[in-house]
Amino acid sequence: MVSNHDSMPIFRRRVGGNPTWQEEDYEKEHTEEAIRKLKDLGVTVVIVHFYKGFGLEAERDHMEKGKALATLVHKFGMRVGVYVGSTIAYETFLAEKPEAQEWFAPDFMGRPVFYDDQPFRKRVYFMHPGYREYMRRVLRMAEDDFHADLIHFDNTSMQAEPAIFQHPLAAEQFRDFLKNKYSPEEVKKRLGFSDIRYVLPPRYDRPMSFINDPLFQEWADFRCVQLTAYYAEMESLLRGLNPEVAVETNPHSGISGRNTVWEQGVDYPRLLAHLDAVWTEEGDPAGVTPNGILVSKIRTFKMTNTLHNTLFVASGGEGGNTLQMAEAMAFGRQCLGYVGGVLAGYDLPEDQRTYIRFFHQNFEHYRDIDNVADVASLHSYASLGFNNDRAAVSTVLFE
């Protein structure tokens, strides 16, 4: 797998920090020569730039180039994935759709809610009906115009973070969630009272070793439920448009000690029930430390396999190596992983090319396989979701 999902000029110019040859490389990525080299390299999936959140009009020119690139990829017998972002680049987006102002998460603890160190990318409450309808339109374009074989939803790990759920609609839906989950008598046993008209999503500004407050616990569960419901809706739409399309998201963390339930609203079993593949960017590159400690992503591979998904992981290209490629082959499900950008056919090291050839030549040994395990490790939702410290450390070290 390769991609060029962040290479389009509108994003690169706005984010800054680019090499002088960036746009020259962007043009080169869309040539037949570049795609032929990927085919010769052994690439089978190319994820192309599609929707970054600047707006369909603002990104129109890039989408046309992406569409032509998708046609080239299909011409050479490879599968096309398309990138779908989850943030809104409001400076251009609001010029096209001013009502989108209602989608944005309000300031949290006196700070605006945006993407990392890119304040032009605002974050939205993804269950807002207007946003959901807009994204349904985006996905229809992905299938109608790009004939996408795979949809790559990015930044899933950020969509259901606590700050997002300070949106007024989220507060209203949280109260509905409690009403639907519990009878008045059960709510009273849980919270001490039964009238929840004035319940609000909790706010906090410090880490917590233990999450004992029952409202905090219910709020974490609500965020997991909402994120799962969003992707269930998008999956249903996509399956209706193309039953063969693969649906993939980026929850980011894998089994790396992060409390994904509390931090991200990500409960892997619920979320992955609606997906075919999932990305991890957890770090932990395969290797052995100087004092003899094995570092790996094996836990995440096994979790993903158990949930009947394929793990997408950066294994080759710049920053990758053959040990990471071997780990992906050994523990993944028929996926060698990400081996670089669309220009990888020009500069991938020979040792990594050897591993790609090996994967193709021996693919029958990777097809239709199941894990054989004598021991199971239980990842308790409550223990790992509501204990930020000891439970995750103990689990990771034991495994």
C-alpha positions as a printed NumPy array, in Angstrom:
array([[  0.   ,   0.   ,   0.   ],
       [  1.123,   3.552,  -0.81 ],
       [ -0.6  ,   6.934,  -0.624],
       [ -0.389,  10.642,  -1.439],
       [ -3.383,  11.758,   0.609],
       [ -1.808,  14.957,   2.007],
       [  0.119,  16.079,  -1.066],
       [ -2.387,  18.451,  -2.725],
       [ -1.236,  22.106,  -2.921],
       [ -4.182,  23.692,  -1.067],
       [ -3.253,  21.802,   2.091],
       [  0.511,  21.998,   1.656],
       [  0.423,  25.758,   1.03 ],
       [ -1.831,  26.393,   4.018],
       [  0.071,  24.19 ,   6.467],
       [  3.513,  25.416,   5.356],
       [  6.936,  23.915,   5.952],
       [  7.275,  22.324,   2.51 ],
       [ 10.4  ,  21.575,   0.451],
       [ 10.798,  23.666,  -2.69 ],
       [ 10.212,  20.59 ,  -4.866],
       [  6.936,  19.567,  -3.198],
       [  4.594,  20.655,  -5.996],
       [  6.923,  19.237,  -8.636],
       [  6.665,  15.88 ,  -6.882],
       [  2.876,  16.315,  -6.685],
       [  2.699,  16.58 , -10.474],
       [  5.027,  13.6  , -10.863],
       [  2.769,  11.484,  -8.628],
       [ -0.02 ,  11.75 , -11.194],
       [  1.98 ,  10.462, -14.172],
       [  1.608,   7.097, -15.842],
       [  5.298,   6.43 , -15.284],
       [  4.898,   6.748, -11.499],
       [  1.92 ,   4.385, -11.434],
       [  3.632,   1.843, -13.684],
       [  6.592,   1.813, -11.288],
       [  4.216,   1.087,  -8.386],
       [  2.753,  -1.82 , -10.315],
       [  6.256,  -3.158, -10.991],
       [  7.12 ,  -2.702,  -7.308],
       [  4.244,  -4.98 ,  -6.286],
       [  1.886,  -2.382,  -4.814],
       [ -1.765,  -3.472,  -4.835],
       [ -3.521,  -0.504,  -3.153],
       [ -3.003,   3.228,  -3.764],
       [ -4.775,   5.681,  -1.418],
       [ -5.233,   8.944,  -3.325],
       [ -6.063,  12.453,  -2.093],
       [ -9.786,  13.113,  -2.174],
       [-11.425,  15.179,   0.596],
       [ -9.407,  17.121,   3.183],
       [-12.159,  19.374,   4.553],
       [-11.505,  22.632,   2.694],
       [-14.83 ,  22.299,   0.849],
       [-15.923,  20.605,  -2.353],
       [-15.516,  23.807,  -4.377],
       [-12.157,  24.723,  -2.827],
       [-10.842,  21.231,  -3.558],
       [-12.456,  20.802,  -6.985],
       [ -9.225,  21.085,  -9.016],
       [ -7.438,  18.613,  -6.746],
       [-10.372,  16.221,  -6.927],
       [-10.202,  16.264, -10.728],
       [ -6.507,  15.354, -10.572],
       [ -7.279,  12.7  ,  -7.976],
       [ -9.985,  11.256, -10.213],
       [ -7.543,  11.014, -13.124],
       [ -5.026,   9.351, -10.807],
       [ -7.656,   6.834,  -9.662],
       [ -8.361,   5.974, -13.31 ],
       [ -4.633,   5.341, -13.864],
       [ -4.417,   3.123, -10.784],
       [ -7.355,   1.033, -11.99 ],
       [ -5.846,   0.861, -15.475],
       [ -2.796,  -0.911, -14.031],
       [ -4.932,  -3.375, -12.079],
       [ -4.474,  -1.93 ,  -8.6  ],
       [ -7.139,  -0.966,  -6.078],
       [ -8.016,   2.648,  -5.286],
       [ -8.451,   3.973,  -1.78 ],
       [ -9.6  ,   7.547,  -1.136],
       [ -8.75 ,   9.796,   1.8  ],
       [-11.619,  11.326,   3.807],
       [-10.724,  13.855,   6.507],
       [-12.749,  14.656,   9.617],
       [-11.778,  18.285,  10.258],
       [-13.057,  21.468,   8.631],
       [-10.636,  24.028,   7.144],
       [-13.096,  26.762,   8.011],
       [-11.472,  29.651,   6.11 ],
       [-12.58 ,  28.214,   2.773],
       [-15.352,  25.885,   3.927],
       [-17.536,  28.586,   5.49 ],
       [-17.418,  30.586,   2.247],
       [-19.202,  27.642,   0.609],
       [-21.418,  26.581,   3.511],
       [-21.861,  29.272,   6.196],
       [-24.335,  27.154,   8.189],
       [-21.471,  24.784,   9.011],
       [-20.633,  27.187,  11.838],
       [-23.248,  25.234,  13.827],
       [-21.216,  22.015,  13.494],
       [-18.109,  23.251,  15.286],
       [-17.294,  22.214,  18.819],
       [-17.434,  25.298,  21.082],
       [-14.376,  26.551,  22.929],
       [-13.341,  24.177,  25.705],
       [-11.815,  25.561,  28.913],
       [-11.332,  28.88 ,  27.145],
       [ -9.566,  27.423,  24.116],
       [-10.849,  26.773,  20.587],
       [-11.043,  23.116,  19.534],
       [ -8.89 ,  22.477,  16.482],
       [ -6.473,  19.906,  15.042],
       [ -3.145,  19.676,  16.872],
       [ -0.938,  22.612,  15.778],
       [ -3.068,  23.516,  12.736],
       [ -5.665,  26.008,  14.034],
       [ -7.213,  26.451,  10.581],
       [ -8.663,  22.92 ,  10.926],
       [-11.624,  23.138,  13.295],
       [-13.226,  20.106,  14.874],
       [-16.915,  19.295,  14.546],
       [-19.518,  17.356,  16.465],
       [-19.776,  14.553,  13.944],
       [-23.334,  13.549,  14.882],
       [-24.771,  16.908,  13.849],
       [-27.389,  16.139,  11.148],
       [-25.972,  18.786,   8.798],
       [-22.462,  17.372,   9.012],
       [-23.659,  13.808,   8.557],
       [-25.626,  14.741,   5.438],
       [-22.613,  16.576,   4.004],
       [-20.359,  13.574,   4.585],
       [-22.908,  11.296,   2.941],
       [-22.632,  13.532,  -0.133],
       [-18.824,  13.265,  -0.005],
       [-18.985,   9.466,   0.138],
       [-21.396,   9.284,  -2.786],
       [-18.831,  11.237,  -4.823],
       [-16.125,   8.785,  -3.748],
       [-18.082,   5.906,  -5.235],
       [-19.756,   7.633,  -8.203],
       [-16.709,   9.588,  -9.424],
       [-13.652,   7.74 ,  -8.083],
       [-15.102,   4.202,  -8.039],
       [-13.257,   3.744,  -4.761],
       [-12.378,   0.24 ,  -3.616],
       [-11.475,   1.482,  -0.12 ],
       [-12.497,   4.466,   2.015],
       [ -9.819,   5.713,   4.409],
       [-11.424,   7.79 ,   7.206],
       [ -8.672,   9.733,   8.967],
       [ -8.357,  11.165,  12.508],
       [-10.901,   8.802,  14.051],
       [ -8.913,   9.006,  17.283],
       [ -9.791,  12.708,  17.58 ],
       [-13.443,  12.72 ,  16.613],
       [-14.874,  11.677,  19.987],
       [-12.422,  13.355,  22.349],
       [-14.001,  14.937,  25.45 ],
       [-13.888,  18.526,  24.163],
       [-16.001,  17.656,  21.109],
       [-18.905,  16.61 ,  23.312],
       [-19.377,  20.05 ,  24.837],
       [-21.448,  20.818,  21.733],
       [-25.044,  21.727,  22.765],
       [-26.474,  18.931,  20.611],
       [-24.14 ,  16.427,  22.268],
       [-25.405,  17.515,  25.703],
       [-28.997,  17.006,  24.579],
       [-28.216,  13.612,  23.073],
       [-26.333,  12.588,  26.224],
       [-29.484,  13.104,  28.271],
       [-31.453,  11.088,  25.701],
       [-28.824,   8.349,  25.955],
       [-29.324,   8.109,  29.722],
       [-33.117,   8.049,  29.35 ],
       [-32.934,   5.234,  26.807],
       [-30.361,   3.224,  28.724],
       [-31.984,   3.37 ,  32.157],
       [-35.413,   3.502,  33.717],
       [-35.998,   6.339,  36.231],
       [-35.428,   3.86 ,  39.041],
       [-32.151,   2.653,  37.506],
       [-30.929,   6.218,  36.975],
       [-31.605,   6.916,  40.642],
       [-29.537,   3.887,  41.649],
       [-26.746,   5.018,  39.305],
       [-26.67 ,   8.772,  40.003],
       [-28.732,   9.231,  43.138],
       [-31.584,  11.051,  41.375],
       [-33.98 ,  10.375,  38.502],
       [-34.613,  13.838,  36.97 ],
       [-31.776,  14.29 ,  34.45 ],
       [-33.066,  17.422,  32.654],
       [-30.14 ,  19.477,  33.918],
       [-27.356,  16.939,  33.481],
       [-24.459,  18.284,  31.41 ],
       [-21.372,  16.621,  29.922],
       [-18.644,  16.818,  32.594],
       [-15.677,  19.155,  32.242],
       [-12.251,  18.535,  33.68 ],
       [ -8.753,  19.95 ,  33.246],
       [ -6.523,  17.394,  34.968],
       [ -5.578,  13.729,  34.541],
       [ -7.368,  11.193,  36.72 ],
       [ -5.871,   7.929,  37.92 ],
       [ -9.323,   6.472,  38.577],
       [-12.58 ,   7.475,  36.896],
       [-15.062,   6.729,  39.668],
       [-17.704,   9.383,  38.981],
       [-20.635,   7.453,  37.415],
       [-21.532,  10.389,  35.171],
       [-17.979,  10.456,  33.793],
       [-18.262,   6.717,  33.125],
       [-21.602,   7.082,  31.343],
       [-20.229,   9.983,  29.31 ],
       [-17.261,   7.895,  28.136],
       [-19.644,   5.115,  27.121],
       [-21.876,   7.616,  25.323],
       [-18.937,   8.908,  23.304],
       [-18.037,   5.336,  22.275],
       [-21.665,   4.688,  21.305],
       [-21.879,   7.861,  19.204],
       [-18.625,   7.254,  17.336],
       [-19.713,   3.691,  16.571],
       [-23.144,   4.913,  15.411],
       [-21.531,   7.414,  13.026],
       [-19.399,   4.774,  11.325],
       [-22.283,   2.3  ,  11.28 ],
       [-24.254,   4.914,   9.328],
       [-21.399,   5.602,   6.918],
       [-20.758,   1.873,   6.455],
       [-24.416,   1.251,   5.644],
       [-24.402,   4.013,   3.039],
       [-21.192,   2.731,   1.444],
       [-22.341,  -0.9  ,   1.324],
       [-25.484,   0.283,  -0.447],
       [-23.414,   2.141,  -3.036],
       [-20.834,  -0.637,  -3.487],
       [-21.11 ,  -3.924,  -1.561],
       [-17.436,  -4.661,  -2.29 ],
       [-15.975,  -1.422,  -0.882],
       [-13.597,  -1.779,   2.073],
       [-14.236,   0.575,   5.008],
       [-11.23 ,   1.612,   7.109],
       [-10.611,   4.179,   9.857],
       [ -7.66 ,   5.51 ,  11.845],
       [ -8.2  ,   5.09 ,  15.603],
       [ -4.45 ,   5.667,  15.838],
       [ -3.406,   4.051,  19.128],
       [ -3.846,   0.282,  18.965],
       [ -2.93 ,  -1.68 ,  22.102],
       [ -0.191,   0.653,  23.281],
       [ -1.223,   1.527,  26.83 ],
       [ -3.445,   4.447,  25.831],
       [ -6.893,   4.668,  27.407],
       [ -8.726,   4.898,  24.1  ],
       [-12.169,   4.693,  25.731],
       [-11.687,   7.788,  27.864],
       [ -9.31 ,   9.81 ,  25.663],
       [-10.838,   9.084,  22.262],
       [-14.288,   7.508,  22.627],
       [-12.831,   4.457,  20.853],
       [-14.002,   1.04 ,  22.044],
       [-12.346,  -1.26 ,  19.531],
       [-14.851,  -4.165,  19.587],
       [-17.818,  -1.885,  18.932],
       [-16.077,   0.303,  16.361],
       [-14.415,  -2.473,  14.358],
       [-17.702,  -4.337,  13.982],
       [-18.448,  -1.885,  11.154],
       [-15.011,  -1.905,   9.504],
       [-12.815,  -4.09 ,   7.316],
       [ -9.48 ,  -2.527,   8.242],
       [ -8.05 ,  -0.227,  10.856],
       [ -4.894,   1.895,  10.973],
       [ -2.423,   2.156,  13.845],
       [  0.168,   4.909,  14.337],
       [  1.102,   3.816,  17.854],
       [  4.864,   3.833,  17.346],
       [  6.517,   0.79 ,  18.918],
       [  8.568,  -0.142,  15.807],
       [  9.675,  -3.767,  15.858],
       [ 13.055,  -4.282,  17.459],
       [ 15.021,  -5.221,  20.562],
       [ 16.349,  -2.578,  22.949],
       [ 19.992,  -2.591,  24.161],
       [ 18.846,  -4.228,  27.425],
       [ 17.06 ,  -7.045,  25.594],
       [ 13.424,  -5.906,  25.65 ],
       [ 11.306,  -6.873,  22.648],
       [  9.296,  -3.99 ,  21.205],
       [  6.484,  -4.8  ,  18.796],
       [  2.934,  -4.201,  17.64 ],
       [  2.036,  -7.88 ,  18.032],
       [ -0.695,  -7.093,  20.598],
       [ -2.42 ,  -4.739,  18.165],
       [ -2.135,  -7.228,  15.291],
       [ -3.721,  -9.95 ,  17.433],
       [ -6.514,  -7.69 ,  18.673],
       [ -7.324,  -6.61 ,  15.125],
       [ -7.298, -10.199,  13.836],
       [ -9.593, -11.3  ,  16.667],
       [-12.059,  -8.578,  15.621],
       [-11.917,  -9.792,  11.989],
       [-10.165,  -6.705,  10.635],
       [ -6.91 ,  -6.103,   8.775],
       [ -4.3  ,  -3.854,  10.419],
       [ -2.789,  -1.064,   8.333],
       [  0.646,  -0.104,   9.57 ],
       [  3.673,   1.731,   8.196],
       [  6.215,  -1.032,   7.642],
       [  8.424,   0.088,   4.761],
       [  9.541,   3.237,   3.008],
       [ 11.301,   6.049,   4.843],
       [ 11.359,   5.212,   8.545],
       [ 10.431,   1.571,   7.928],
       [ 12.595,  -1.514,   7.723],
       [ 12.477,  -5.183,   6.797],
       [ 11.921,  -6.304,  10.4  ],
       [  8.702,  -4.26 ,  10.522],
       [  7.69 ,  -5.715,   7.146],
       [  8.335,  -9.226,   8.478],
       [  6.221,  -8.489,  11.567],
       [  3.332,  -7.321,   9.378],
       [  3.545, -10.486,   7.261],
       [  3.77 , -12.802,  10.259],
       [  1.033, -11.308,  12.418],
       [ -1.203,  -9.399,   9.983],
       [ -4.018, -10.645,   7.798],
       [ -2.755, -10.678,   4.203],
       [ -1.345,  -7.143,   4.44 ],
       [  2.306,  -6.149,   4.187],
       [  1.384,  -2.575,   5.148],
       [  2.287,   0.919,   4.004],
       [  5.563,   1.087,   2.074],
       [  5.715,   4.802,   1.241],
       [  4.328,   7.572,  -0.92 ],
       [  3.182,   7.348,  -4.518],
       [  6.777,   7.917,  -5.652],
       [  7.976,   4.834,  -3.748],
       [  8.512,   3.053,  -7.062],
       [ 11.494,   5.324,  -7.711],
       [ 13.39 ,   5.059,  -4.45 ],
       [ 12.337,   2.136,  -2.25 ],
       [ 15.467,   0.372,  -0.936],
       [ 16.332,  -2.964,  -2.552],
       [ 16.088,  -4.906,   0.713],
       [ 12.47 ,  -3.741,   1.096],
       [ 11.725,  -4.609,  -2.534],
       [ 12.968,  -8.124,  -1.785],
       [ 10.395,  -8.46 ,   1.013],
       [  7.57 ,  -7.297,  -1.244],
       [  8.576,  -9.91 ,  -3.834],
       [  8.725, -12.553,  -1.104],
       [  5.222, -11.627,   0.049],
       [  3.791, -12.053,  -3.457],
       [  5.704, -15.259,  -4.186],
       [  4.553, -16.884,  -0.945],
       [  1.084, -15.379,  -0.66 ],
       [ -0.621, -18.773,  -0.469],
       [  0.911, -19.156,   3.014],
       [ -0.783, -15.929,   4.184],
       [ -4.238, -16.542,   2.7  ],
       [ -7.233, -17.658,   4.799],
       [ -5.345, -18.218,   8.029],
       [ -6.477, -18.22 ,  11.658],
       [ -4.574, -17.582,  14.87 ],
       [ -3.791, -20.688,  16.888],
       [ -3.735, -19.7  ,  20.554],
       [ -3.736, -21.644,  23.817],
       [ -4.151, -18.599,  26.051],
       [ -6.562, -15.663,  25.872],
       [ -6.083, -12.269,  27.502],
       [ -9.287, -10.469,  28.524],
       [ -9.308,  -6.734,  27.881],
       [-12.027,  -5.621,  30.313],
       [-13.831,  -2.531,  29.069],
       [-14.461,  -1.187,  32.587],
       [-10.97 ,  -1.908,  33.928],
       [ -9.118,  -0.372,  30.982],
       [-11.62 ,   2.448,  30.399],
       [-11.966,   3.705,  33.978],
       [ -8.514,   3.032,  35.407],
       [ -5.991,   5.244,  33.662],
       [ -2.881,   3.846,  35.317],
       [ -2.247,   0.373,  36.66 ],
       [ -4.605,  -1.709,  34.499],
       [ -3.026,  -0.72 ,  31.158],
       [  0.547,  -1.038,  32.467],
       [ -0.143,  -4.485,  33.934],
       [ -1.876,  -5.705,  30.771],
       [  0.85 ,  -4.521,  28.397],
       [  3.721,  -5.874,  30.532],
       [  2.006,  -9.229,  31.097],
       [  1.348,  -9.711,  27.384]])
